[in-house]
Amino acid sequence: MKILVTGVAGFIGFHLVEALVKLGHDVVGIDNINNYYDINLKYARLAESGIDRSKVDRGPDPETSGEGSVKVDSGSLPYVQSQKYKNYRFLKLDITNLKGLEDLFVTEKFTHVVNLAAQAGVRYSIENPHAYIQSNVVGFVNILECCRHNKIEHLVYASSSSVYGANAKIPFSEEDRVDHPVSLYAATKKSNELMAYTYSHLYNLPTTGLRFFTVYGPWGRPDMSPMLFANAITNGEPIKVFNNGEMQRDFTYIDDIVEGVVRCISISTEKQTKAEVFNIGNSKPVNLMEFISIMEDCLGREAEKIFMPMQDGDVKVTYASTIKLENRIKYKPTTCLPDGLRKFTEWFEKYKN
């Protein structure tokens, strides 16, 4: 397969690229490398995949037409060839740039697309709503349009468990109504599912949305609880425990997420074209205080805790039913939280040092 992966400087995108290139697929990755969180972590992920930061920062060179660039009508696309994988190239490109995307699709003739690019973060969506509309709505319709006009065989895209809102029925099932999101981030992810369904119906574009449940692991996002807690505990600083610790999360290890995505990419779409949506989670929600206790054990230090009220946009429980996913791809996440956190903290201490 020839696969476009968007958001490759992000947490899940980085790990997915590593898996796909090792399976022998030809991969082009794009990312806008925005400053929602420390760009040095994003460049470090790229470097781990063999992408030289100095070449990314160099910017487009209209006179270049040799290796590392390709001529198209609008000029040169400044690819950076991975020094680690011969079948991986990177391009700094924002999915809101429709012309840039159109040139890329026409030039590369992808067979499959995985869209992981999005403005992330539930709480930040309350502070900066416009960023979410541009990236998660405008950017996503640009991806859909490019897939439609370039006969993409299958589009897989990131949705989120946040679409379930304050759903009181657990575990969360794909058959549940998701009409009451409690954050703008969740609303944009629900809109992605609706738009994908429409494009599948109108243009016979096979689409699969994946509702991720609290992904964690090495190279994770610094705004998520594993990194926030690990940083604070190792620095001897207090951690904020929201809703007085009365929260449950369906923590899902990154390797399990990637395995699920890889299998979904390969879903056969020959017999019937339709839009599908799957939960992908560990199906074992853990109380936040238990999560903290396991992390304390892994780091060998006790956390100082500041108990805080519930934050706007948060939900008390996430819990995935993965029966539909298991039936479709014969797979379910298996990594238990103690094993996953041990792997995460081992990576964290090496990275921090």
Sequence and secondary structure as in RCSB ss.txt:
>XXXX:A:sequence
MKILVTGVAGFIGFHLVEALVKLGHDVVGIDNINNYYDINLKYARLAESGIDRSKVDRGPDPETSGEGSVKVDSG
SLPYVQSQKYKNYRFLKLDITNLKGLEDLFVTEKFTHVVNLAAQAGVRYSIENPHAYIQSNVVGFVNILECCRHN
KIEHLVYASSSSVYGANAKIPFSEEDRVDHPVSLYAATKKSNELMAYTYSHLYNLPTTGLRFFTVYGPWGRPDMS
PMLFANAITNGEPIKVFNNGEMQRDFTYIDDIVEGVVRCISISTEKQTKAEVFNIGNSKPVNLMEFISIMEDCLG
REAEKIFMPMQDGDVKVTYASTIKLENRIKYKPTTCLPDGLRKFTEWFEKYKN
>XXXX:A:secstr
 EEEEE TTSHHHHHHHHHHHHTT EEEEEE   SSS HHHHHHHHHHTT  HHHHHT   TT  STTEEEETTE
EEE EE SS TTEEEEE  TT HHHHHHHHHHH  SEEEE      TTHHHH HHHHIIIIIIHHHHHHHHHHHT
T SEEEEEEEGGGGTT  SSSB TTS     SSHHHHHHHHHHHHHHHHHHHH   EEEEEE  EESTT  TTSH
HHHHHHHHHTT  EEEEGGG  EE  EEHHHHHHHHHHHHT   SS   EEEEEES S  EEHHHHHHHHHHHHT
S   EEEE   TT  SB  B  HHHHHHHS      HHHHHHHHHHHHHHHH 
